[in-house]
Amino acid sequence: MAQVTLDVKVLPRGADVFLDGKKIGSAPVKGYSVRPGVHEIKLEKNGYAPVTHEIAVQDAKRLVADLVMNPMYTIKFRAKEKGYAFELNGEHSWRDEKIKLKLEAGAHRLRVYYLDELYDDQVIVADRNAEFIYTRFQPEPVGN
């Protein structure tokens, strides 16, 4: 069976490229020989969400795979009183007063409960490092 020349271009440059579980280099990878068929490309780079793509390599001379990785951002959640519970994307929950998470760039659903009642329900967009602070205390207006 003929070999196909595979080029892998990745944004960001320098990502580790794995083909079927074996590291084949850092992006961009040029001129890697692969057999036709279904293969798995995995990308890893510090500060970015790891990603796996399945590619179908047809009998051809060359295949160029252009891939993009999403950055990860540090998102902090802080509760100024006890009694808060947080839920992210319907999958992860915590009751810690302070927590720091690495979130993949994009939209995430955040639900906040206070004493087991829904207090806040919103979609947050991770597009930079950020902190969310929750408090039920509302200061009284000061007047003269």
DSSP file (Angstrom, degrees, kcal/mol; ACC not computed):
  #  RESIDUE AA STRUCTURE BP1 BP2  ACC     N-H-->O    O-->H-N    N-H-->O    O-->H-N    TCO  KAPPA ALPHA  PHI   PSI    X-CA   Y-CA   Z-CA
    1    1 A M              0   0    0      0, 0.0     2,-0.0     0, 0.0     0, 0.0   0.000 360.0 360.0 360.0 137.6    0.0    0.0    0.0
    2    2 A A        -     0   0    0      1,-0.1     2,-0.3    33,-0.0    58,-0.1  -0.311 360.0-123.4 -70.3 149.8    1.3    3.4   -0.9
    3    3 A Q        -     0   0    0     32,-0.2     2,-0.4    56,-0.1    32,-0.2  -0.676  17.7-144.7 -91.3 149.0    2.4    5.9    1.7
    4    4 A V  E     -A   34   0A   0     30,-3.6    30,-2.5    -2,-0.3     2,-0.5  -0.925  16.1-124.7-112.9 138.7    0.9    9.4    1.9
    5    5 A T  E     -Ab  33  62A   0     56,-2.2    58,-2.8    -2,-0.4     2,-0.5  -0.742  29.1-158.6 -84.6 123.9    2.9   12.4    2.9
    6    6 A L  E     -Ab  32  63A   0     26,-3.5    26,-2.3    -2,-0.5     2,-0.4  -0.897  12.1-172.7-110.0 128.7    1.2   14.2    5.8
    7    7 A D  E     - b   0  64A   0     56,-2.8    58,-3.0    -2,-0.5     2,-0.5  -0.973   7.4-162.4-114.0 134.0    1.8   17.8    6.8
    8    8 A V  E     -Ab  29  65A   0     21,-2.7    21,-2.4    -2,-0.4     2,-0.4  -0.963   6.1-174.5-121.3 116.2    0.2   19.1   10.1
    9    9 A K  E     - b   0  66A   0     56,-3.1    58,-3.0    -2,-0.5     2,-0.4  -0.916  10.1-175.9-108.2 134.6   -0.1   22.8   10.6
   10   10 A V  E     - b   0  67A   0     -2,-0.4    58,-0.2    56,-0.2     5,-0.1  -0.989  24.9-117.1-135.4 137.9   -1.3   24.0   14.0
   11   11 A L  E    S+ b   0  68A   0     56,-2.0    58,-2.8    -2,-0.4     2,-0.1  -0.975 104.2  42.2-105.3 115.6   -2.2   27.3   15.6
   12   12 A P  S >  S-     0   0    0      0, 0.0     3,-1.0     0, 0.0    15,-0.1   0.446  98.1-130.7 -86.3 157.1   -0.4   27.9   17.8
   13   13 A R  T 3  S+     0   0    0      1,-0.2    -2,-0.1    -2,-0.1    -4,-0.0  -0.320  87.3  42.7 -63.9 153.9    2.9   26.8   16.4
   14   14 A G  T 3  S+     0   0    0     13,-2.6    -1,-0.2     1,-0.3     2,-0.1   0.419  73.8 146.7  90.4  -1.7    5.0   24.5   18.6
   15   15 A A    <   -     0   0    0     -3,-1.0    12,-3.0    -5,-0.1     2,-0.3  -0.415  56.2-109.6 -66.3 142.7    2.2   22.2   19.7
   16   16 A D  E     -CD  26  44B   0     28,-3.0    28,-1.8    10,-0.2     2,-0.5  -0.592  34.1-151.0 -71.9 132.9    3.2   18.6   20.3
   17   17 A V  E     -CD  25  43B   0      8,-3.2     7,-2.9    -2,-0.3     8,-0.9  -0.934  12.7-172.4-113.7 125.9    1.7   16.4   17.5
   18   18 A F  E     -CD  23  42B   0     24,-2.7    24,-2.4    -2,-0.5     2,-0.5  -0.953   7.0-162.1-116.6 135.1    0.9   12.7   18.2
   19   19 A L  E >  S-CD  22  41B   0      3,-3.0     3,-1.8    -2,-0.4    22,-0.2  -0.974  79.6 -19.3-118.4 118.5   -0.3   10.3   15.4
   20   20 A D  T 3  S-     0   0    0     20,-3.1    -1,-0.2    -2,-0.5    21,-0.1   0.868 131.1 -49.2  51.7  40.6   -2.0    7.2   16.7
   21   21 A G  T 3  S+     0   0    0     19,-0.3     2,-0.5     1,-0.2    -1,-0.3   0.343 117.3 108.7  87.5  -5.8   -0.5    7.7   20.1
   22   22 A K  E <  S-C   19   0B   0     -3,-1.8    -3,-3.0     2,-0.0     2,-0.3  -0.899  71.7-121.7-108.9 130.0    3.1    8.3   18.9
   23   23 A K  E     +C   18   0B   0     -2,-0.5    -5,-0.3    -5,-0.3     3,-0.1  -0.525  30.0 177.2 -69.2 126.8    4.8   11.7   19.1
   24   24 A I  E     -     0   0B   0     -7,-2.9     2,-0.3     1,-0.4    -6,-0.2   0.380  52.7 -75.9-112.4   1.8    5.8   12.7   15.5
   25   25 A G  E     -C   17   0B   0     -8,-0.9    -8,-3.2     4,-0.1     2,-0.4  -0.876  55.1 -56.7 141.2-171.2    7.1   16.2   16.3
   26   26 A S  E    S-C   16   0B   0     -2,-0.3   -10,-0.2   -10,-0.2   -11,-0.1  -0.905  76.9 -57.5-111.5 141.1    6.2   19.8   17.1
   27   27 A A  S    S+     0   0    0    -12,-3.0   -13,-2.6    -2,-0.4   -18,-0.1  -0.334 116.9  49.3 -65.9 137.9    4.0   21.8   14.8
   28   28 A P  S    S-     0   0    0      0, 0.0     2,-0.5     0, 0.0    -2,-0.2   0.423  74.8-176.7 -83.7 143.4    4.4   22.4   12.0
   29   29 A V  E     -A    8   0A   0    -21,-2.4   -21,-2.7    -4,-0.1     2,-0.4  -0.916   7.2-171.9-103.9 128.7    5.2   18.8   11.0
   30   30 A K  E     +     0   0A   0     -2,-0.5   -23,-0.2   -23,-0.2    34,-0.0  -0.969  56.0   6.6-126.5 137.3    6.1   18.3    7.4
   31   31 A G  E    S+     0   0A   0     -2,-0.4     2,-0.4     1,-0.2   -24,-0.2   0.766  70.7 161.0  74.9  28.0    6.7   15.3    5.2
   32   32 A Y  E     -A    6   0A   0    -26,-2.3   -26,-3.5    -3,-0.1     2,-0.4  -0.713  36.0-131.4 -84.4 129.3    5.6   12.5    7.7
   33   33 A S  E     +A    5   0A   0     -2,-0.4     2,-0.3   -28,-0.2   -28,-0.2  -0.653  34.2 167.3 -85.0 132.3    4.8    9.3    5.9
   34   34 A V  E     -A    4   0A   0    -30,-2.5   -30,-3.6    -2,-0.4     3,-0.1  -0.985  32.8-116.7-142.8 149.8    1.5    7.6    6.8
   35   35 A R        -     0   0    0     -2,-0.3    22,-0.2   -32,-0.2   -32,-0.2  -0.573  42.5 -94.8 -83.5 149.9   -0.6    4.8    5.3
   36   36 A P  S    S+     0   0    0      0, 0.0     2,-0.3     0, 0.0    22,-0.2  -0.300  83.1  74.0 -58.5 149.8   -4.1    5.5    4.0
   37   37 A G  E    S- E   0  57B   0     20,-2.3    20,-3.3    -3,-0.1     2,-0.5  -0.844  89.7 -38.9 136.2-172.7   -6.9    4.8    6.5
   38   38 A V  E     + E   0  56B   0     -2,-0.3     2,-0.3    18,-0.2    18,-0.2  -0.747  59.6 175.3 -91.3 130.6   -8.3    6.4    9.7
   39   39 A H  E     - E   0  55B   0     16,-2.9    16,-3.1    -2,-0.5     2,-0.5  -0.917  26.2-128.7-133.1 157.9   -5.8    7.9   12.1
   40   40 A E  E     - E   0  54B   0     -2,-0.3   -20,-3.1    14,-0.2     2,-0.5  -0.936  16.7-165.1-111.3 125.8   -6.0    9.9   15.3
   41   41 A I  E     -DE  19  53B   0     12,-3.3    12,-3.3    -2,-0.5     2,-0.4  -0.945   7.0-170.9-108.2 126.7   -4.1   13.2   15.7
   42   42 A K  E     -DE  18  52B   0    -24,-2.4   -24,-2.7    -2,-0.5     2,-0.4  -0.954   3.8-160.6-117.7 138.3   -3.7   14.5   19.2
   43   43 A L  E     +DE  17  51B   0      8,-3.0     8,-1.8    -2,-0.4     2,-0.4  -0.949  10.1 178.1-119.9 137.8   -2.3   18.0   19.9
   44   44 A E  E     +D   16   0B   0    -28,-1.8   -28,-3.0    -2,-0.4     2,-0.3  -1.000   9.3 154.6-138.8 137.3   -0.9   19.2   23.2
   45   45 A K    >   -     0   0    0      3,-0.4     3,-2.0    -2,-0.4   -30,-0.1  -0.913  47.6-101.5-159.2 136.1    0.6   22.5   24.3
   46   46 A N  T 3  S+     0   0    0     -2,-0.3     3,-0.1     1,-0.3    -2,-0.0  -0.329 110.1  24.0 -57.7 133.1    0.9   24.2   27.6
   47   47 A G  T 3  S+     0   0    0      1,-0.3    25,-2.6    24,-0.1     2,-0.3   0.423 110.7  87.8  90.3  -0.5   -1.8   26.9   28.0
   48   48 A Y  B <  S-F   71   0C   0     -3,-2.0    -3,-0.4    23,-0.3    -1,-0.3  -0.939  84.5-103.7-130.3 151.6   -4.1   25.3   25.5
   49   49 A A        -     0   0    0     21,-3.0    21,-0.4    -2,-0.3    -6,-0.1  -0.575  42.0-115.5 -72.3 130.4   -6.8   22.7   25.7
   50   50 A P        -     0   0    0      0, 0.0     2,-0.4     0, 0.0    -6,-0.2  -0.369  38.0-165.0 -63.0 147.5   -5.6   19.3   24.4
   51   51 A V  E     -E   43   0B   0     -8,-1.8    -8,-3.0    -3,-0.0     2,-0.4  -0.993  14.6-157.5-140.4 145.0   -7.5   18.3   21.3
   52   52 A T  E     -E   42   0B   0     -2,-0.4     2,-0.4   -10,-0.2   -10,-0.2  -0.984  11.0-174.7-123.8 132.5   -8.0   15.0   19.4
   53   53 A H  E     -E   41   0B   0    -12,-3.3   -12,-3.3    -2,-0.4     2,-0.5  -0.962  17.5-142.6-124.1 142.3   -9.0   14.8   15.7
   54   54 A E  E     -E   40   0B   0     -2,-0.4     2,-0.4   -14,-0.2   -14,-0.2  -0.910  23.0-169.0-100.7 129.8   -9.8   11.8   13.6
   55   55 A I  E     -E   39   0B   0    -16,-3.1   -16,-2.9    -2,-0.5     2,-0.7  -0.942  18.3-144.3-121.5 143.6   -8.6   12.0   10.1
   56   56 A A  E     -E   38   0B   0     -2,-0.4     2,-0.7   -18,-0.2   -18,-0.2  -0.921  18.3-154.7-104.5 111.7   -9.3    9.8    7.1
   57   57 A V  E     -E   37   0B   0    -20,-3.3   -20,-2.3    -2,-0.7     2,-0.2  -0.783  10.4-160.0 -92.0 117.7   -6.3    9.6    4.9
   58   58 A Q        -     0   0    0     -2,-0.7     2,-1.0   -22,-0.2    -2,-0.0  -0.508  38.0 -83.8 -90.5 163.0   -7.1    8.7    1.3
   59   59 A D  S    S+     0   0    0     -2,-0.2     2,-0.3   -23,-0.1    -1,-0.1  -0.565  83.2 121.6 -68.4 105.0   -4.7    7.3   -1.2
   60   60 A A  S    S-     0   0    0     -2,-1.0   -55,-0.1     1,-0.1     3,-0.1  -0.895  72.4-107.1-153.5 176.7   -3.0   10.5   -2.4
   61   61 A K  S    S+     0   0    0      1,-0.3   -56,-2.2    -2,-0.3     2,-0.3   0.882  96.8   7.8 -81.2 -40.2    0.4   12.1   -2.6
   62   62 A R  E     -b    5   0A   0    -58,-0.2     2,-0.4    -3,-0.1    -1,-0.3  -0.999  54.2-165.3-147.4 143.7    0.0   14.6    0.2
   63   63 A L  E     -b    6   0A   0    -58,-2.8   -56,-2.8    -2,-0.3     2,-0.6  -0.999   9.4-161.1-128.3 129.0   -2.5   15.5    2.9
   64   64 A V  E     -b    7   0A   0     -2,-0.4     2,-0.6   -58,-0.2   -56,-0.2  -0.951   3.8-163.2-111.3 120.5   -2.3   18.8    4.7
   65   65 A A  E     -b    8   0A   0    -58,-3.0   -56,-3.1    -2,-0.6     2,-0.6  -0.916   1.0-165.8-104.6 116.7   -4.1   19.0    8.1
   66   66 A D  E     +b    9   0A   0     -2,-0.6     2,-0.3   -58,-0.2   -56,-0.2  -0.914  19.3 175.2-102.0 116.0   -4.8   22.6    9.3
   67   67 A L  E     -b   10   0A   0    -58,-3.0   -56,-2.0    -2,-0.6     2,-0.4  -0.887  19.8-154.5-127.9 153.0   -5.8   22.5   13.0
   68   68 A V  E     -b   11   0A   0     -2,-0.3     2,-0.3   -58,-0.2   -58,-0.0  -0.979   6.4-152.5-128.6 138.4   -6.5   25.1   15.7
   69   69 A M        -     0   0    0    -58,-2.8   -25,-0.0    -2,-0.4   -18,-0.0  -0.850  18.0-126.0-107.7 146.7   -6.2   24.7   19.5
   70   70 A N        -     0   0    0    -21,-0.4   -21,-3.0    -2,-0.3     2,-0.0  -0.751  25.9-121.9 -90.0 135.3   -8.3   26.7   22.0
   71   71 A P  B     -F   48   0C   0      0, 0.0    34,-2.7     0, 0.0     2,-0.4  -0.320  20.4-129.6 -69.2 159.4   -6.4   28.6   24.7
   72   72 A M  E     -G  104   0D   0    -25,-2.6     2,-0.3    32,-0.2    32,-0.2  -0.881  20.9-160.4-108.2 143.0   -7.1   28.0   28.4
   73   73 A Y  E     -G  103   0D   0     30,-2.9    30,-2.9    -2,-0.4     2,-0.6  -0.927  20.9-119.2-123.9 149.5   -7.9   30.8   30.8
   74   74 A T  E     -G  102   0D   0     -2,-0.3    56,-1.8    28,-0.2     2,-0.5  -0.788  32.6-174.1 -87.1 119.6   -7.7   30.9   34.6
   75   75 A I  E     -Gh 101 130D   0     26,-3.0    26,-2.9    -2,-0.6     2,-0.4  -0.972   5.9-159.6-118.1 124.9  -11.1   31.7   36.0
   76   76 A K  E     -Gh 100 131D   0     54,-2.7    56,-2.9    -2,-0.5     2,-0.4  -0.838   3.6-164.8-105.7 141.4  -11.5   32.3   39.8
   77   77 A F  E     -Gh  99 132D   0     22,-2.6    22,-2.0    -2,-0.4     2,-0.4  -0.989  10.6-179.4-122.8 133.4  -14.7   32.0   41.7
   78   78 A R  E     -Gh  98 133D   0     54,-2.7    56,-3.1    -2,-0.4     2,-0.5  -0.998  15.0-161.1-137.8 134.1  -15.1   33.5   45.2
   79   79 A A  E     - h   0 134D   0     18,-2.8    56,-0.2    -2,-0.4     4,-0.1  -0.957   6.6-159.3-111.0 129.3  -18.0   33.5   47.6
   80   80 A K  S    S+     0   0    0     54,-3.0     2,-0.3    -2,-0.5    55,-0.1   0.589  78.8  36.2 -85.6 -10.1  -17.8   36.1   50.4
   81   81 A E  S    S-     0   0    0     53,-0.4     3,-0.5    16,-0.1     2,-0.1  -0.916  89.6-103.4-132.2 163.5  -20.2   34.2   52.6
   82   82 A K  S    S+     0   0    0     -2,-0.3    14,-0.1     1,-0.2    -2,-0.1  -0.455  91.3  63.4 -77.6 158.5  -20.9   30.5   53.3
   83   83 A G        +     0   0    0      1,-0.4    32,-2.6    12,-0.2    33,-0.5   0.356  68.7 125.3 109.4  -3.8  -23.8   28.8   51.7
   84   84 A Y  E     -I  114   0E   0     -3,-0.5    -1,-0.4    30,-0.2     2,-0.4  -0.654  34.8-172.7 -89.6 144.5  -23.0   29.0   48.0
   85   85 A A  E     -I  113   0E   0     28,-2.4    28,-3.4    -2,-0.3     2,-0.3  -0.996   9.2-155.8-131.6 138.9  -22.8   26.1   45.7
   86   86 A F  E     -IJ 112  94E   0      8,-3.0     8,-1.8    -2,-0.4     2,-0.4  -0.871   8.5-170.8-117.9 147.2  -21.5   26.4   42.1
   87   87 A E  E     -IJ 111  93E   0     24,-2.3    24,-2.7    -2,-0.3     2,-0.5  -0.992   6.0-162.8-138.3 129.1  -22.2   24.2   39.1
   88   88 A L  E >> S-IJ 110  92E   0      4,-3.1     4,-2.1    -2,-0.4     3,-2.1  -0.956  71.6 -19.1-119.2 124.7  -20.4   24.6   35.8
   89   89 A N  T 34 S-     0   0    0     20,-3.3    -1,-0.1    -2,-0.5    21,-0.1   0.694 109.3 -78.0  57.4  22.4  -21.7   23.1   32.5
   90   90 A G  T 34 S+     0   0    0     19,-0.4    -1,-0.3     2,-0.2     3,-0.1   0.584 127.9  75.3  68.1   8.3  -24.0   20.8   34.4
   91   91 A E  T <4 S+     0   0    0     -3,-2.1     2,-0.4     1,-0.2    -2,-0.2   0.736  83.6  50.6-119.1 -41.1  -20.9   18.5   35.1
   92   92 A H  E  <  +J   88   0E   0     -4,-2.1    -4,-3.1     2,-0.0     2,-0.3  -0.868  58.8 174.9-111.4 135.5  -18.7   20.1   37.8
   93   93 A S  E     +J   87   0E   0     -2,-0.4     2,-0.3    -6,-0.2    -6,-0.2  -0.982   2.0 167.2-138.9 152.9  -19.9   21.3   41.2
   94   94 A W  E     -J   86   0E   0     -8,-1.8    -8,-3.0    -2,-0.3     5,-0.0  -0.984  29.7-157.5-158.0 160.1  -18.2   22.7   44.3
   95   95 A R        +     0   0    0     -2,-0.3   -12,-0.2   -10,-0.2   -11,-0.2   0.231  50.6 132.0-123.1   8.0  -18.9   24.5   47.6
   96   96 A D        -     0   0    0      1,-0.1     3,-0.1   -10,-0.1    -2,-0.1  -0.272  58.8-135.8 -61.5 147.0  -15.5   26.0   48.2
   97   97 A E  S    S+     0   0    0      1,-0.2   -18,-2.8   -19,-0.1     2,-0.4   0.785  93.6  25.4 -75.0 -26.6  -15.3   29.6   49.1
   98   98 A K  E    S+G   78   0D   0    -20,-0.2     2,-0.3   -18,-0.0    -1,-0.2  -1.000  71.1 162.1-137.2 135.3  -12.4   30.1   46.7
   99   99 A I  E     -G   77   0D   0    -22,-2.0   -22,-2.6    -2,-0.4     2,-0.5  -0.989  21.6-155.1-151.4 146.7  -11.5   28.0   43.6
  100  100 A K  E     -G   76   0D   0     -2,-0.3     2,-0.3   -24,-0.2   -24,-0.2  -0.990  19.3-177.7-124.8 124.7   -9.4   28.6   40.6
  101  101 A L  E     -G   75   0D   0    -26,-2.9   -26,-3.0    -2,-0.5     2,-0.6  -0.887  27.3-132.8-122.1 151.4  -10.1   26.6   37.4
  102  102 A K  E     -G   74   0D   0     -2,-0.3     2,-0.4   -28,-0.2   -28,-0.2  -0.930  33.8-172.2 -99.1 116.6   -8.5   26.4   34.0
  103  103 A L  E     -G   73   0D   0    -30,-2.9   -30,-2.9    -2,-0.6     2,-0.1  -0.900  24.3-117.5-114.9 140.8  -11.3   26.7   31.4
  104  104 A E  E     -G   72   0D   0     -2,-0.4    22,-0.3   -32,-0.2   -32,-0.2  -0.471  47.5 -90.0 -69.0 142.7  -11.1   26.3   27.7
  105  105 A A  S    S+     0   0    0    -34,-2.7     2,-0.3    -2,-0.1    22,-0.2  -0.233  89.5  56.6 -53.1 139.1  -11.9   29.4   25.7
  106  106 A G  E    S- K   0 126E   0     20,-1.6    20,-3.1    -3,-0.1     2,-0.3  -0.815  91.6 -30.6 132.3-171.7  -15.6   29.6   24.9
  107  107 A A  E     + K   0 125E   0     -2,-0.3     2,-0.3    18,-0.2    18,-0.2  -0.617  49.9 179.6 -87.9 140.1  -19.0   29.7   26.5
  108  108 A H  E     - K   0 124E   0     16,-2.7    16,-3.2    -2,-0.3     2,-0.6  -0.996  26.4-125.4-138.3 140.6  -19.8   27.9   29.8
  109  109 A R  E     - K   0 123E   0     -2,-0.3   -20,-3.3    14,-0.2     2,-0.5  -0.781  26.3-168.5 -91.9 125.4  -23.0   27.7   31.8
  110  110 A L  E     -IK  88 122E   0     12,-3.3    12,-2.7    -2,-0.6     2,-0.4  -0.956   6.4-175.5-115.7 125.7  -22.6   28.7   35.4
  111  111 A R  E     -IK  87 121E   0    -24,-2.7   -24,-2.3    -2,-0.5     2,-0.5  -0.978   6.2-164.9-117.8 134.2  -25.3   28.1   38.0
  112  112 A V  E     -IK  86 120E   0      8,-3.2     7,-3.4    -2,-0.4     8,-2.0  -0.975   2.3-165.6-122.0 130.2  -24.9   29.5   41.5
  113  113 A Y  E     -IK  85 118E   0    -28,-3.4   -28,-2.4    -2,-0.5     2,-0.5  -0.896   6.4-161.0-113.5 143.1  -27.1   28.3   44.4
  114  114 A Y  E >  S-IK  84 117E   0      3,-2.9     3,-1.6    -2,-0.4   -30,-0.2  -0.989  83.7 -13.3-123.8 122.2  -27.4   30.0   47.8
  115  115 A L  T 3  S-     0   0    0    -32,-2.6    -1,-0.1    -2,-0.5   -31,-0.1   0.906 130.1 -56.9  49.6  45.8  -28.8   27.8   50.6
  116  116 A D  T 3  S+     0   0    0    -33,-0.5     2,-0.4     1,-0.2    -1,-0.3   0.554 115.8 112.8  65.9  13.2  -29.8   25.3   47.8
  117  117 A E  E <  S-K  114   0E   0     -3,-1.6    -3,-2.9     0, 0.0    -1,-0.2  -0.932  80.3 -99.3-112.5 141.0  -31.9   27.8   45.9
  118  118 A L  E     +K  113   0E   0     -2,-0.4    -5,-0.3    -5,-0.2     3,-0.1  -0.373  46.6 167.1 -59.9 123.4  -31.0   29.1   42.5
  119  119 A Y  E     +     0   0E   0     -7,-3.4     2,-0.3     1,-0.4    -6,-0.2   0.735  64.1   7.8-107.8 -36.6  -29.3   32.5   42.9
  120  120 A D  E     -K  112   0E   0     -8,-2.0    -8,-3.2     2,-0.0    -1,-0.4  -0.989  52.8-177.5-152.0 139.9  -27.7   33.0   39.5
  121  121 A D  E     +K  111   0E   0     -2,-0.3     2,-0.3   -10,-0.2   -10,-0.2  -0.929  29.3 138.9-141.1 111.6  -27.9   31.3   36.1
  122  122 A Q  E     -K  110   0E   0    -12,-2.7   -12,-3.3    -2,-0.4     2,-0.6  -0.965  51.2-114.3-150.5 163.3  -25.7   32.7   33.3
  123  123 A V  E     -K  109   0E   0     -2,-0.3     2,-0.4   -14,-0.2   -14,-0.2  -0.919  33.1-161.9-100.3 122.8  -23.5   31.9   30.4
  124  124 A I  E     -K  108   0E   0    -16,-3.2   -16,-2.7    -2,-0.6     2,-0.6  -0.828   8.6-142.4-103.8 146.0  -19.9   33.0   31.0
  125  125 A V  E     -K  107   0E   0     -2,-0.4     2,-1.1   -18,-0.2   -18,-0.2  -0.932   4.9-148.5-111.4 118.5  -17.5   33.4   28.2
  126  126 A A  E     +K  106   0E   0    -20,-3.1   -20,-1.6    -2,-0.6     3,-0.1  -0.737  49.8 130.5 -85.5 100.1  -13.9   32.5   28.9
  127  127 A D  S    S+     0   0    0     -2,-1.1     2,-0.3     1,-0.4    -1,-0.2   0.265  74.7   6.8-131.4   6.5  -11.9   34.9   26.7
  128  128 A R  S    S-     0   0    0     -3,-0.2    -1,-0.4   -54,-0.0     2,-0.2  -0.943  96.8 -69.5-170.7 167.3   -9.4   36.2   29.3
  129  129 A N        +     0   0    0     -2,-0.3     2,-0.3    -3,-0.1   -54,-0.2  -0.507  65.9 166.1 -65.8 138.5   -8.4   35.5   32.9
  130  130 A A  E     -h   75   0D   0    -56,-1.8   -54,-2.7    -2,-0.2     2,-0.4  -0.961  32.0-140.4-153.0 165.6  -11.3   36.6   35.2
  131  131 A E  E     -h   76   0D   0     -2,-0.3     2,-0.5   -56,-0.2   -54,-0.2  -1.000   7.9-158.4-134.5 135.3  -12.7   36.4   38.7
  132  132 A F  E     -h   77   0D   0    -56,-2.9   -54,-2.7    -2,-0.4     2,-0.5  -0.964  11.4-166.6-112.4 125.8  -16.3   36.1   39.7
  133  133 A I  E     -h   78   0D   0     -2,-0.5     2,-0.5   -56,-0.2   -54,-0.2  -0.954   1.0-162.8-117.4 128.7  -17.2   37.3   43.3
  134  134 A Y  E     +h   79   0D   0    -56,-3.1   -54,-3.0    -2,-0.5   -53,-0.4  -0.933  19.1 154.3-114.4 132.7  -20.5   36.4   44.9
  135  135 A T        -     0   0    0     -2,-0.5    -2,-0.0   -56,-0.2   -56,-0.0  -0.984  33.4-157.4-150.1 146.1  -21.9   38.2   47.9
  136  136 A R        +     0   0    0     -2,-0.3     2,-0.4     2,-0.0    -1,-0.1   0.538  66.2 106.6 -97.9 -10.2  -25.5   38.7   49.2
  137  137 A F        -     0   0    0      1,-0.0    -2,-0.0     2,-0.0   -57,-0.0  -0.554  48.3-172.9 -73.5 126.1  -24.5   41.8   51.3
  138  138 A Q        -     0   0    0     -2,-0.4    -2,-0.0     0, 0.0    -1,-0.0  -0.972  23.2-128.7-118.3 114.1  -25.8   45.0   49.7
  139  139 A P        -     0   0    0      0, 0.0     3,-0.1     0, 0.0    -2,-0.0  -0.278  23.2-112.7 -64.5 145.9  -24.4   48.1   51.5
  140  140 A E        -     0   0    0      1,-0.1     2,-0.1     0, 0.0     0, 0.0  -0.524  38.4-101.3 -73.4 142.6  -26.9   50.7   52.6
  141  141 A P        -     0   0    0      0, 0.0     2,-0.5     0, 0.0    -1,-0.1  -0.416  33.5-134.8 -64.8 141.4  -26.7   54.0   50.7
  142  142 A V        +     0   0    0     -2,-0.1     2,-0.3    -3,-0.1     0, 0.0  -0.866  31.4 172.2-100.8 126.3  -24.9   56.7   52.7
  143  143 A G              0   0    0     -2,-0.5     0, 0.0     1,-0.1     0, 0.0  -0.902 360.0 360.0-131.8 161.3  -26.5   60.1   52.7
  144  144 A N              0   0    0     -2,-0.3    -1,-0.1     0, 0.0    -2,-0.0   0.383 360.0 360.0-106.2 360.0  -26.1   63.4   54.5
